[in-house]
Amino acid sequence: MADSYRQTTQAKLARMGIYAMLFLLALWFLAPLYVMLTTSFKSLDDIRSGNLLSLPQSFSLDAWKTAWDSACTGVECGGMKSYFGNSLKMMIPAVLISTLLGSLNGYVLSMWRFKGSDAFFMALLIGTFLPFQVVILPMAQVLGMLGLENSTGRLVLVHVIYGLQFTTLFFRNYYVTVPSDLVKAARIDGAGFFLFFFKILLPISIPTIMVCLIWQTTQIWNDFLFGVVFSSGDGQPITVALNNLVNTSTGVKQYNVDMAAAIIAALPTLLVYIVGGKFFVRGLTAGAVKG
């Protein structure tokens, strides 16, 4: 009885130690976000007189209004508003197109085998390990040959092409776990290529669809390199505008405006993970075990 009580006590203490460690690690990683939030609500005088961890003496939304409407981004003094819209116009079609094409690719590579399908999948798999810098020059040549003038359209095409290997990989690894009897039964009932895909396969792919949507949203929204290379002027995405704003050296440095602009730029991806984080983890493990 005493041994059982001792083991129970030790297990509780060990669990409390783990929770305490996780709590301290959470505080460590959330400290920068806390500093950003508090600084964005401070005035410049408050920033100069206080320290990084102190709360604002009086909360003010002036920095947020300036960052959204009238902050100088290095290109113009129109704030982050228009660049936020540029990122939305780039992200939404790129995410939807790459997810749809990736699901079709994964369907073909897993259930409609053809000569060279393994080599094709291996080439796509290798593409997931290529850094952004490797594809910049070839991509620029392709865009030049296509004669694309619109910066938003160029960025949509770039992100669809670069994200296609990831979405294909996600869907292919999920579809290989679908029972073969389901495929055979559908073909016996007369379901063709697109009927089977849209009526049977796609409705059961919600977990993987969520993974692709969250993955692509995060990658595209946070991209800086493609945005700064393939866009210019008032057609740039919000990450480039944020970089221009932070590196603007004219006048007094407004740290509160910089912090507010950084939070505005990070807010969509934070919301995506807060709302869909559990679906992301569930979708990643959906194809881990066959059957």
N, C-alpha and C positions, 0 to 999 in steps of 0.2 A: 504493500500500500504506500509506504514511504517512497519507494523507488518510483512508483507511478506518479506520485505527486511531484517528485523532484524532476522527472522528465517533462512533465507538463509545464512546470515553472520555467525550466530551461528553454523549452520551445517558445513560450510566450516572450521571454527575454530576448531570444534570438530574433523573433518576429518584430519586436519593438525596435531592436537595433537596426534591422533592415529598413523599417519605415523611417526611422530617424535619419539614416544615411540618404535615403531617397528624398526626404524632405530637404535636407541640406543641399543636395545636388540640384533639386528643383529651384531652390532659392538662388544658387550660383548661376544657373542658366537664365533665370528670369530677371536677374539684376540689371542687365543692359536694357531690357524692355521697360523696367521700372524707371530707370534713369531717362530714357527717351520720353516716356509719358509725362513724368513730372517736369522735365525741362521744357516740353512743348507748351505747358500751361503757365510757365513763368514769364515774367518780363525780363528785359535785359538787365535792369538794375538788380532784380532779384537773383539772376544768374551770377552776376559779379560779386554780390555780397554774401551769397550762401555757398553751400557745397553741393556736390553731385547728388547726394542721397537725401538732402533736405526737401521737405514738401514746399510747394509754392506758398508764399505769404498771402497772396490773393490769386485765385484761379482766374485766368483770362484766356479767351478764345481768339485773341487778336492774331497770334502766330498761325493758328489754323486757317483763319480767313485770308491772311497774307499768302500763305503757302498755296491755298486753293485758287485764289483769284488774281493776286498781283505780285507774286514772287518773280524775280528776274532769274530765268533759267540759263542765261548765257546766250540764248537765241532771241528771246523777247521777254517782256515783263507781263505775261498773261497768266502766270501761275501754272499749277499742275493740272488744271481742269481739262484743257484741250488734249494734253498728253495722256491723261487717264482714258479719255475717249479713244485715242489712237490705239492704246493697248487693248481696249475692249474690242475694237473693230478688227484687230489683228488676231486676238486670242480666240474669240468665239468660233469663227469659221475654221481656223486651223485645228482647233481641238475636235470639232465635229467631223471634219473631213478625215483627219488622220485616224480617228477612232473607227469610223465606218470602213475605210480602206483596210485598216489593220484587222478588223473582224473578218472581212472577206479574204484577206491573205491567209489568216490563221485557219479559216474554214477550208480553203483549198489545200494548204500544206498539210493538214491533218487528216482530211477525209477524201480528197480527190487527188490521189497521188499521180504524178506524171514523171516522165523521164527527166532527171536532173533536179527533182524537187528537193532532194537532200542537199545538193550543192547550192541551190538557190537559198535555202533556209540558212545554210552555213554562212553564205555571203551576208545575209541580213544580220545574222548573229555577230559577225565580225564588225558590222557597222555600228553596233551598240557600244563598242570600245573605242571608236574613233573620236578624238577630241574635236571641239568646234574649229580650232585653228587649221586642221587638216583640210576641211572641206570649203574654206572660205574662197580660195582662188578658183577651184573648179565650179563652185556655185556662182561666182561672179561671171565667169565665162558663159555658163548656161543662161543666166538671166540676161546677159548682153545679147546672146543669140536670139532669145525669145522677144527682145525688145520691150521688156516690161518697164514702164515709166512710173507707174504709181507705186509709191514706197510701201503703202499698206499691203497692196497686192503682192509685192516682192517678198515681204516678210511672211505673209500667209503661206506662199509656196515654199519658202525656205524651211519653215517650221513643220509643214506637212511632210516634206521629204525627209528631214532629219528625224522626226518623231515616228516615222512609219515603221522602222525596224523595232522600236520598243513596243508599239501597240501590236504589231504582228507577233512578236515573241510572247506577249501576255496572252493573246487569244489562242495562239497555237498550243501553248502549254495547257490551256484550259480545255480546249476541244479534244485533245487526245485522251482525256479522261471520260469523255461521253461514251456510254456503252454502245458497242457496235450493233447490238440487237435493235437499238432505236433507229439507227441509220438504215439497217436492212428492212425493218418494218415500214419505214417511210417510203423507201424505194419500191417496195412491193405494192404499196397503196397508190403509187403513181406520182409521188412527190418528186419534182425536178430539182434542179440546182438552186434556183432562187426561192421556190416555194418552201423547200426544206429549211433553207437558211432563215428566211424572214418569219415563217410561221412556227417553227419548232426550235431551231438552234438559238436564234437571237433572244427570244423571251427568257431562256434559261441562263443567259450570259450576263445578267444584271451585275453580279459581283465583279466580273472582269471589266465590264463597261465602266463601272464606278472607278476601278483602278486606273483605267486609261484616262478618264476625264480628270481625275485628280492629278495624276502624273503629268499629263500634258498641260493642264492649266498652270501648274507650278513651274514647269520648265519654261513655258512660253512667256508667262508673265514676268518671271525673274530674269529672263535673258537680257544681257547687256551687249555682248559681242556682236551678234547678228544685227541688233538694233542700231548700234553705232556705225557698222560697216555698210549696211544696206538701206539706211534711211538718212534723211537730212532735213534741216529746217524744221518747220512746224509739223512735219509728218513723223517725227521721232516718237518712240514709245516712252513710257513714263520712267523707265530705269535710266535712259539716257538723259532725260530732263532732270532727274534727281541728281545725277552726277554733275551736270552743268550748274545746277543750283548750288550744290555744296561747294563746288570749286570756284564759284564767283567771288572775286576778290575786291570788287568795288564797294566802297563805303565800309561801315561797321559790320563786322561779322555777326549775323543774327542766328545764333545757335538754336534758339527756340523755333524759328521758322524751319531750319534744317531738320530738326527732330520731328516737327509736325509733318513735313513733306515726306520724310522717311517712313513714318507710320502710315500715311496715306498710300504710299507705294506698296507697303507690305500688307495692308489690310485685306485685300481680296484673297490672297493665298492663306492668310491666317484664318479667315472665315471658312474657306474651303476645308481646311484640315479640322477645324473645330466642329463643323457640321458633318463632314463625311469621313473623318478619320477612322471610325470604326468600320465603315464599309471598305476603306482602303486596306486595312489589315485583313479583313475577312476575304476580300477578293484576292489578295496575294496568296493566301493559303488555300483557296478554293480548288486549285488544280494540283495541290501537293500530293494528294493520295488518290490513286485510281480506284474507281468503283464507289 
